[in-house]
Amino acid sequence: MKVTIDSSDINMCIGISIFESDSVEIMNPGVLMANSFNPDKEDIVFKLKIPSGEIKTYKLPSKVKTSFIREWGDDTDKWVGKTAIVTIGEVKNPMTGAMKDKVFLSPEV
């Protein structure tokens, strides 16, 4: 029996369908969603096309947002169709303290 991960979150696909140095394409201008840890903040969530052709969601970390703004400007409508390069980093889960892999992106120039 073949088992697959049924998740739209790109971080659930690390080592399966998303790898270090992959290129991903931004498919939408993003949507604002409530931050799960701080209800006074909002996160920007994008749809990304990964190399397999699947569409995955990606919550934009503030450091990545800064690099995108510096490279592409502050209008996310203009980010649609742009490509970014995947870096896999390890971060601490704020709820459990355990380390986990996370996808970070940098603008492809």
CNS distance restraints for C-alpha pairs under 8 A (distance, minus, plus):
assign (resid   5 and name CA) (resid  12 and name CA) 7.40 0.50 0.50
assign (resid   5 and name CA) (resid  13 and name CA) 7.37 0.50 0.50
assign (resid   7 and name CA) (resid  12 and name CA) 6.52 0.50 0.50
assign (resid   7 and name CA) (resid  13 and name CA) 7.87 0.50 0.50
assign (resid   8 and name CA) (resid  12 and name CA) 7.84 0.50 0.50
assign (resid   8 and name CA) (resid  55 and name CA) 7.26 0.50 0.50
assign (resid   8 and name CA) (resid  56 and name CA) 4.78 0.50 0.50
assign (resid   8 and name CA) (resid  57 and name CA) 5.71 0.50 0.50
assign (resid   9 and name CA) (resid  13 and name CA) 7.40 0.50 0.50
assign (resid   9 and name CA) (resid  56 and name CA) 5.52 0.50 0.50
assign (resid   9 and name CA) (resid  57 and name CA) 4.91 0.50 0.50
assign (resid   9 and name CA) (resid  58 and name CA) 6.41 0.50 0.50
assign (resid  10 and name CA) (resid  14 and name CA) 7.18 0.50 0.50
assign (resid  10 and name CA) (resid  18 and name CA) 7.52 0.50 0.50
assign (resid  10 and name CA) (resid  56 and name CA) 5.24 0.50 0.50
assign (resid  10 and name CA) (resid  57 and name CA) 5.85 0.50 0.50
assign (resid  10 and name CA) (resid  58 and name CA) 6.12 0.50 0.50
assign (resid  10 and name CA) (resid 103 and name CA) 7.30 0.50 0.50
assign (resid  11 and name CA) (resid  58 and name CA) 7.96 0.50 0.50
assign (resid  11 and name CA) (resid 101 and name CA) 7.36 0.50 0.50
assign (resid  11 and name CA) (resid 102 and name CA) 5.65 0.50 0.50
assign (resid  11 and name CA) (resid 103 and name CA) 5.86 0.50 0.50
assign (resid  13 and name CA) (resid  17 and name CA) 5.44 0.50 0.50
assign (resid  13 and name CA) (resid  18 and name CA) 5.72 0.50 0.50
assign (resid  14 and name CA) (resid  18 and name CA) 5.03 0.50 0.50
assign (resid  14 and name CA) (resid  19 and name CA) 6.07 0.50 0.50
assign (resid  14 and name CA) (resid  88 and name CA) 7.91 0.50 0.50
assign (resid  14 and name CA) (resid 101 and name CA) 7.59 0.50 0.50
assign (resid  14 and name CA) (resid 102 and name CA) 7.87 0.50 0.50
assign (resid  14 and name CA) (resid 103 and name CA) 7.64 0.50 0.50
assign (resid  15 and name CA) (resid  19 and name CA) 5.65 0.50 0.50
assign (resid  17 and name CA) (resid  50 and name CA) 7.76 0.50 0.50
assign (resid  17 and name CA) (resid  51 and name CA) 7.68 0.50 0.50
assign (resid  17 and name CA) (resid  52 and name CA) 6.70 0.50 0.50
assign (resid  18 and name CA) (resid  22 and name CA) 6.79 0.50 0.50
assign (resid  18 and name CA) (resid  50 and name CA) 6.92 0.50 0.50
assign (resid  18 and name CA) (resid  51 and name CA) 7.47 0.50 0.50
assign (resid  19 and name CA) (resid  86 and name CA) 7.05 0.50 0.50
assign (resid  19 and name CA) (resid  87 and name CA) 7.85 0.50 0.50
assign (resid  19 and name CA) (resid  88 and name CA) 7.48 0.50 0.50
assign (resid  20 and name CA) (resid  86 and name CA) 5.43 0.50 0.50
assign (resid  20 and name CA) (resid  87 and name CA) 5.06 0.50 0.50
assign (resid  20 and name CA) (resid  88 and name CA) 5.75 0.50 0.50
assign (resid  21 and name CA) (resid  85 and name CA) 5.58 0.50 0.50
assign (resid  21 and name CA) (resid  86 and name CA) 4.94 0.50 0.50
assign (resid  21 and name CA) (resid  87 and name CA) 6.07 0.50 0.50
assign (resid  22 and name CA) (resid  50 and name CA) 7.86 0.50 0.50
assign (resid  22 and name CA) (resid  51 and name CA) 7.06 0.50 0.50
assign (resid  22 and name CA) (resid  85 and name CA) 5.73 0.50 0.50
assign (resid  22 and name CA) (resid  86 and name CA) 5.28 0.50 0.50
assign (resid  23 and name CA) (resid  50 and name CA) 7.04 0.50 0.50
assign (resid  23 and name CA) (resid  51 and name CA) 6.83 0.50 0.50
assign (resid  23 and name CA) (resid  83 and name CA) 6.26 0.50 0.50
assign (resid  23 and name CA) (resid  84 and name CA) 5.57 0.50 0.50
assign (resid  23 and name CA) (resid  85 and name CA) 4.70 0.50 0.50
assign (resid  23 and name CA) (resid  86 and name CA) 6.28 0.50 0.50
assign (resid  24 and name CA) (resid  48 and name CA) 6.17 0.50 0.50
assign (resid  24 and name CA) (resid  49 and name CA) 5.54 0.50 0.50
assign (resid  24 and name CA) (resid  50 and name CA) 4.87 0.50 0.50
assign (resid  24 and name CA) (resid  51 and name CA) 6.60 0.50 0.50
assign (resid  24 and name CA) (resid  83 and name CA) 5.42 0.50 0.50
assign (resid  24 and name CA) (resid  84 and name CA) 5.41 0.50 0.50
assign (resid  24 and name CA) (resid  85 and name CA) 6.45 0.50 0.50
assign (resid  24 and name CA) (resid  86 and name CA) 7.31 0.50 0.50
assign (resid  25 and name CA) (resid  48 and name CA) 5.44 0.50 0.50
assign (resid  25 and name CA) (resid  49 and name CA) 5.06 0.50 0.50
assign (resid  25 and name CA) (resid  50 and name CA) 6.83 0.50 0.50
assign (resid  25 and name CA) (resid  80 and name CA) 7.78 0.50 0.50
assign (resid  25 and name CA) (resid  81 and name CA) 5.88 0.50 0.50
assign (resid  25 and name CA) (resid  82 and name CA) 5.73 0.50 0.50
assign (resid  25 and name CA) (resid  83 and name CA) 4.41 0.50 0.50
assign (resid  25 and name CA) (resid  84 and name CA) 6.47 0.50 0.50
assign (resid  26 and name CA) (resid  46 and name CA) 7.05 0.50 0.50
assign (resid  26 and name CA) (resid  47 and name CA) 6.28 0.50 0.50
assign (resid  26 and name CA) (resid  48 and name CA) 4.80 0.50 0.50
assign (resid  26 and name CA) (resid  49 and name CA) 6.59 0.50 0.50
assign (resid  26 and name CA) (resid  79 and name CA) 6.67 0.50 0.50
assign (resid  26 and name CA) (resid  80 and name CA) 5.15 0.50 0.50
assign (resid  26 and name CA) (resid  81 and name CA) 5.37 0.50 0.50
assign (resid  26 and name CA) (resid  82 and name CA) 5.70 0.50 0.50
assign (resid  26 and name CA) (resid  83 and name CA) 6.25 0.50 0.50
assign (resid  26 and name CA) (resid  84 and name CA) 7.75 0.50 0.50
assign (resid  27 and name CA) (resid  46 and name CA) 7.30 0.50 0.50
assign (resid  27 and name CA) (resid  47 and name CA) 5.36 0.50 0.50
assign (resid  27 and name CA) (resid  48 and name CA) 5.45 0.50 0.50
assign (resid  27 and name CA) (resid  49 and name CA) 6.59 0.50 0.50
assign (resid  27 and name CA) (resid  80 and name CA) 5.37 0.50 0.50
assign (resid  27 and name CA) (resid  81 and name CA) 6.03 0.50 0.50
assign (resid  28 and name CA) (resid  46 and name CA) 6.20 0.50 0.50
assign (resid  28 and name CA) (resid  47 and name CA) 5.90 0.50 0.50
assign (resid  28 and name CA) (resid  48 and name CA) 7.85 0.50 0.50
assign (resid  28 and name CA) (resid  77 and name CA) 7.40 0.50 0.50
assign (resid  28 and name CA) (resid  79 and name CA) 7.87 0.50 0.50
assign (resid  28 and name CA) (resid  80 and name CA) 5.37 0.50 0.50
assign (resid  29 and name CA) (resid  46 and name CA) 6.80 0.50 0.50
assign (resid  29 and name CA) (resid  76 and name CA) 4.92 0.50 0.50
assign (resid  29 and name CA) (resid  77 and name CA) 4.71 0.50 0.50
assign (resid  29 and name CA) (resid  78 and name CA) 7.53 0.50 0.50
assign (resid  29 and name CA) (resid  79 and name CA) 6.57 0.50 0.50
assign (resid  29 and name CA) (resid  80 and name CA) 5.87 0.50 0.50
assign (resid  30 and name CA) (resid  44 and name CA) 5.83 0.50 0.50
assign (resid  30 and name CA) (resid  45 and name CA) 5.20 0.50 0.50
assign (resid  30 and name CA) (resid  46 and name CA) 4.36 0.50 0.50
assign (resid  30 and name CA) (resid  47 and name CA) 7.08 0.50 0.50
assign (resid  30 and name CA) (resid  76 and name CA) 7.09 0.50 0.50
assign (resid  31 and name CA) (resid  44 and name CA) 5.50 0.50 0.50
assign (resid  31 and name CA) (resid  45 and name CA) 5.37 0.50 0.50
assign (resid  31 and name CA) (resid  46 and name CA) 6.66 0.50 0.50
assign (resid  32 and name CA) (resid  42 and name CA) 6.01 0.50 0.50
assign (resid  32 and name CA) (resid  43 and name CA) 5.56 0.50 0.50
assign (resid  32 and name CA) (resid  44 and name CA) 4.72 0.50 0.50
assign (resid  32 and name CA) (resid  45 and name CA) 6.39 0.50 0.50
assign (resid  33 and name CA) (resid  42 and name CA) 5.38 0.50 0.50
assign (resid  33 and name CA) (resid  43 and name CA) 5.25 0.50 0.50
assign (resid  33 and name CA) (resid  44 and name CA) 6.36 0.50 0.50
assign (resid  33 and name CA) (resid  45 and name CA) 7.00 0.50 0.50
assign (resid  34 and name CA) (resid  38 and name CA) 7.88 0.50 0.50
assign (resid  34 and name CA) (resid  39 and name CA) 6.01 0.50 0.50
assign (resid  34 and name CA) (resid  40 and name CA) 7.77 0.50 0.50
assign (resid  34 and name CA) (resid  41 and name CA) 6.39 0.50 0.50
assign (resid  34 and name CA) (resid  42 and name CA) 4.59 0.50 0.50
assign (resid  34 and name CA) (resid  43 and name CA) 6.18 0.50 0.50
assign (resid  35 and name CA) (resid  39 and name CA) 5.57 0.50 0.50
assign (resid  35 and name CA) (resid  40 and name CA) 7.51 0.50 0.50
assign (resid  35 and name CA) (resid  41 and name CA) 5.50 0.50 0.50
assign (resid  35 and name CA) (resid  42 and name CA) 4.97 0.50 0.50
assign (resid  35 and name CA) (resid  43 and name CA) 5.60 0.50 0.50
assign (resid  43 and name CA) (resid  59 and name CA) 6.60 0.50 0.50
assign (resid  43 and name CA) (resid  60 and name CA) 6.95 0.50 0.50
assign (resid  44 and name CA) (resid  59 and name CA) 5.88 0.50 0.50
assign (resid  44 and name CA) (resid  60 and name CA) 5.68 0.50 0.50
assign (resid  45 and name CA) (resid  57 and name CA) 6.60 0.50 0.50
assign (resid  45 and name CA) (resid  58 and name CA) 5.47 0.50 0.50
assign (resid  45 and name CA) (resid  59 and name CA) 4.37 0.50 0.50
assign (resid  45 and name CA) (resid  60 and name CA) 6.08 0.50 0.50
assign (resid  46 and name CA) (resid  57 and name CA) 5.60 0.50 0.50
assign (resid  46 and name CA) (resid  58 and name CA) 5.17 0.50 0.50
assign (resid  46 and name CA) (resid  59 and name CA) 6.43 0.50 0.50
assign (resid  46 and name CA) (resid  60 and name CA) 7.32 0.50 0.50
assign (resid  47 and name CA) (resid  55 and name CA) 6.28 0.50 0.50
assign (resid  47 and name CA) (resid  56 and name CA) 5.58 0.50 0.50
assign (resid  47 and name CA) (resid  57 and name CA) 4.64 0.50 0.50
assign (resid  47 and name CA) (resid  58 and name CA) 6.30 0.50 0.50
assign (resid  48 and name CA) (resid  55 and name CA) 5.45 0.50 0.50
assign (resid  48 and name CA) (resid  56 and name CA) 5.23 0.50 0.50
assign (resid  48 and name CA) (resid  57 and name CA) 6.10 0.50 0.50
assign (resid  48 and name CA) (resid  58 and name CA) 6.90 0.50 0.50
assign (resid  49 and name CA) (resid  53 and name CA) 5.81 0.50 0.50
assign (resid  49 and name CA) (resid  54 and name CA) 5.72 0.50 0.50
assign (resid  49 and name CA) (resid  55 and name CA) 4.58 0.50 0.50
assign (resid  49 and name CA) (resid  56 and name CA) 6.43 0.50 0.50
assign (resid  50 and name CA) (resid  54 and name CA) 5.70 0.50 0.50
assign (resid  50 and name CA) (resid  55 and name CA) 6.41 0.50 0.50
assign (resid  50 and name CA) (resid  56 and name CA) 7.21 0.50 0.50
assign (resid  60 and name CA) (resid  64 and name CA) 6.40 0.50 0.50
assign (resid  60 and name CA) (resid  65 and name CA) 6.19 0.50 0.50
assign (resid  61 and name CA) (resid  65 and name CA) 6.17 0.50 0.50
assign (resid  61 and name CA) (resid 104 and name CA) 7.88 0.50 0.50
assign (resid  62 and name CA) (resid  66 and name CA) 6.20 0.50 0.50
assign (resid  63 and name CA) (resid  67 and name CA) 6.50 0.50 0.50
assign (resid  64 and name CA) (resid  68 and name CA) 6.21 0.50 0.50
assign (resid  64 and name CA) (resid 104 and name CA) 6.94 0.50 0.50
assign (resid  64 and name CA) (resid 105 and name CA) 6.25 0.50 0.50
assign (resid  64 and name CA) (resid 106 and name CA) 6.59 0.50 0.50
assign (resid  65 and name CA) (resid  69 and name CA) 6.12 0.50 0.50
assign (resid  66 and name CA) (resid  70 and name CA) 6.20 0.50 0.50
assign (resid  67 and name CA) (resid  71 and name CA) 6.25 0.50 0.50
assign (resid  67 and name CA) (resid 106 and name CA) 6.79 0.50 0.50
assign (resid  67 and name CA) (resid 107 and name CA) 7.09 0.50 0.50
assign (resid  68 and name CA) (resid  72 and name CA) 5.61 0.50 0.50
assign (resid  68 and name CA) (resid  73 and name CA) 7.03 0.50 0.50
assign (resid  68 and name CA) (resid  74 and name CA) 7.98 0.50 0.50
assign (resid  68 and name CA) (resid 106 and name CA) 7.16 0.50 0.50
assign (resid  68 and name CA) (resid 107 and name CA) 5.98 0.50 0.50
assign (resid  69 and name CA) (resid  73 and name CA) 4.40 0.50 0.50
assign (resid  69 and name CA) (resid  74 and name CA) 4.98 0.50 0.50
assign (resid  70 and name CA) (resid  74 and name CA) 7.98 0.50 0.50
assign (resid  71 and name CA) (resid 107 and name CA) 6.86 0.50 0.50
assign (resid  72 and name CA) (resid  78 and name CA) 7.44 0.50 0.50
assign (resid  72 and name CA) (resid  79 and name CA) 6.71 0.50 0.50
assign (resid  73 and name CA) (resid  78 and name CA) 7.94 0.50 0.50
assign (resid  75 and name CA) (resid  79 and name CA) 7.27 0.50 0.50
assign (resid  76 and name CA) (resid  80 and name CA) 7.11 0.50 0.50
assign (resid  82 and name CA) (resid 107 and name CA) 7.97 0.50 0.50
assign (resid  82 and name CA) (resid 108 and name CA) 7.70 0.50 0.50
assign (resid  83 and name CA) (resid 107 and name CA) 6.56 0.50 0.50
assign (resid  83 and name CA) (resid 108 and name CA) 5.58 0.50 0.50
assign (resid  84 and name CA) (resid 105 and name CA) 5.82 0.50 0.50
assign (resid  84 and name CA) (resid 106 and name CA) 5.34 0.50 0.50
assign (resid  84 and name CA) (resid 107 and name CA) 4.44 0.50 0.50
assign (resid  84 and name CA) (resid 108 and name CA) 4.73 0.50 0.50
assign (resid  85 and name CA) (resid 105 and name CA) 5.41 0.50 0.50
assign (resid  85 and name CA) (resid 106 and name CA) 5.29 0.50 0.50
assign (resid  85 and name CA) (resid 107 and name CA) 6.36 0.50 0.50
assign (resid  85 and name CA) (resid 108 and name CA) 5.98 0.50 0.50
assign (resid  86 and name CA) (resid 103 and name CA) 6.46 0.50 0.50
assign (resid  86 and name CA) (resid 104 and name CA) 5.87 0.50 0.50
assign (resid  86 and name CA) (resid 105 and name CA) 4.85 0.50 0.50
assign (resid  86 and name CA) (resid 106 and name CA) 6.85 0.50 0.50
assign (resid  87 and name CA) (resid 103 and name CA) 5.92 0.50 0.50
assign (resid  87 and name CA) (resid 104 and name CA) 5.10 0.50 0.50
assign (resid  87 and name CA) (resid 105 and name CA) 5.99 0.50 0.50
assign (resid  87 and name CA) (resid 106 and name CA) 7.76 0.50 0.50
assign (resid  88 and name CA) (resid 101 and name CA) 6.44 0.50 0.50
assign (resid  88 and name CA) (resid 102 and name CA) 5.65 0.50 0.50
assign (resid  88 and name CA) (resid 103 and name CA) 4.81 0.50 0.50
assign (resid  88 and name CA) (resid 104 and name CA) 6.05 0.50 0.50
assign (resid  89 and name CA) (resid 101 and name CA) 5.61 0.50 0.50
assign (resid  89 and name CA) (resid 102 and name CA) 5.33 0.50 0.50
assign (resid  89 and name CA) (resid 103 and name CA) 6.40 0.50 0.50
assign (resid  89 and name CA) (resid 104 and name CA) 6.89 0.50 0.50
assign (resid  90 and name CA) (resid  99 and name CA) 6.33 0.50 0.50
assign (resid  90 and name CA) (resid 100 and name CA) 5.43 0.50 0.50
assign (resid  90 and name CA) (resid 101 and name CA) 4.49 0.50 0.50
assign (resid  90 and name CA) (resid 102 and name CA) 5.94 0.50 0.50
assign (resid  91 and name CA) (resid  99 and name CA) 5.49 0.50 0.50
assign (resid  91 and name CA) (resid 100 and name CA) 5.53 0.50 0.50
assign (resid  91 and name CA) (resid 101 and name CA) 6.31 0.50 0.50
assign (resid  91 and name CA) (resid 102 and name CA) 6.65 0.50 0.50
assign (resid  92 and name CA) (resid  97 and name CA) 5.62 0.50 0.50
assign (resid  92 and name CA) (resid  98 and name CA) 5.63 0.50 0.50
assign (resid  92 and name CA) (resid  99 and name CA) 4.42 0.50 0.50
assign (resid  92 and name CA) (resid 100 and name CA) 6.25 0.50 0.50
assign (resid  93 and name CA) (resid  97 and name CA) 5.00 0.50 0.50
assign (resid  93 and name CA) (resid  98 and name CA) 5.38 0.50 0.50
assign (resid  93 and name CA) (resid  99 and name CA) 5.99 0.50 0.50
assign (resid  93 and name CA) (resid 100 and name CA) 6.70 0.50 0.50
